[in-house]
Amino acid sequence: ECSVCDAHGTCTDGKDGFCSCDLGWAGDTCGVCDSDFTGADCDECISGHYGSDCSLLCTDCDTHGTCTEGITGSCACDLHWAGDTCAVCAVGWAGASCSTCDTGFSGASCLTQTRGTWYETKGSLPESLFQMTLVVLSDGTILSAGGRHSGSIGTTTSLRMDLSTQLWTATSEPLNTGRFGHCAALLPDGTVLIAGGATTEDTIASATSELFSADTGKWTTADSMATARYGGFSMFLLNNGKVLAVGGQDTSSTTTNTAELYDYPTSCWDYTGSMSTSRMWFGAAMTADGNVLVAGGTSDADYKHVTSLETVEVYDTSTGVWGSVAPMVSARERFSLVLMSNGLYLAAAGEVSDQNLFSSCETYNSTSNTWTSIDDLP
């Protein structure tokens, strides 16, 4: 009967029902302490263990750290060491004894980074992924959400990197829906919104969205978008606190010119003004005055994308209306568009018409409304 389980667990009725035990408890009826727990209420770690689930071993910490037992215990690392068990070098340090500066770092404390230098992080993702999203959270940690492996199925993988150790760990809960090719935005209160993408290559596009709490490490389902989107759509947090989602490929396997806004306080999506041109795989950037510039892309939902676009539009956040500006010198898609510190926008490389890659670059001056070709990428 479920009554025997309720004291320290949650009962599932039925022929295949079972007791889902609370943290620290175990057994068919959740009546005994889990193997790593002890105490009258199974709320203490056994000797030599620490961590919120009592699964970490002090013996794994002692080589390069000092262990404090218990649920609130920790492994205090020796100088230049880091990680849950102090098994990796701290950021900036390298070598068998973590006593020399890592590549790209210098100075007495090995924390002075060499400008313009790439270096490999201490920890790799625990699984190979692509088409996931990366967001820098308010506390400086990095969130990786979704993506896919070599197959066509979206994952529910949710990982977080602590820059002090450069190691990835799973968040408290995975995504509710596996997805890839989606977009993400950091909301003003530190919550992360992800939306759209695809669950499999056969589903084309999804309208679902989710919210991640950095405090709890958990995902909750949010209101679905008005239009399902995949295929290089863009999403931006605007200065008014709303999130703009624009373009992409919808469930009918066609590109869309629609745009919509997410209002976090009400958790609702509503349409705003549409672009004059349907497009996917375009470049997009926030303007200095808080509007959104989109350029290029393609209107062909077919995989080969026979025709690339050179047209450019700007979304006015105060009116919700799109307006056309000067077209690019060269039509392009799947390229990078960034606002530089000198006020010019840089459009770099990409592909054009039927997957032909090219290296041309150009800049946009919004004051004179002109695009200018510059040196190609090498």
Sequence and secondary structure as in RCSB ss.txt:
>XXXX:A:sequence
ECSVCDAHGTCTDGKDGFCSCDLGWAGDTCGVCDSDFTGADCDECISGHYGSDCSLLCTDCDTHGTCTEGITGSC
ACDLHWAGDTCAVCAVGWAGASCSTCDTGFSGASCLTQTRGTWYETKGSLPESLFQMTLVVLSDGTILSAGGRHS
GSIGTTTSLRMDLSTQLWTATSEPLNTGRFGHCAALLPDGTVLIAGGATTEDTIASATSELFSADTGKWTTADSM
ATARYGGFSMFLLNNGKVLAVGGQDTSSTTTNTAELYDYPTSCWDYTGSMSTSRMWFGAAMTADGNVLVAGGTSD
ADYKHVTSLETVEVYDTSTGVWGSVAPMVSARERFSLVLMSNGLYLAAAGEVSDQNLFSSCETYNSTSNTWTSID
DLP
>XXXX:A:secstr
 GGGTTTTEEE  STT  EEE TTEESTTS EE TTEESTTS EE TTEESTTS EEGGGTTTTEEEE BTT EE
EE TTEESTTS EE TTEETTTT EE TTEESTTS EE TT     SS  SS  BS EEEE TTS EEEE  B S
SSBBB  EEEEETTTTEEEE SS  SS BBS EEEE TTS EEEE  BSBTTT  B  EEEEETTTTEEEEE   
SS BBSS EEEE TTS EEEE  B TTSSB   EEEEETTTTEEEEE   SS  BS EEEE TTS EEEE  BS 
 STT   B   EEEEETTTTEEEEE   SS  BS EEEE TTS EEEE  EETTTEE   EEEEETTTTEEEEE 
   
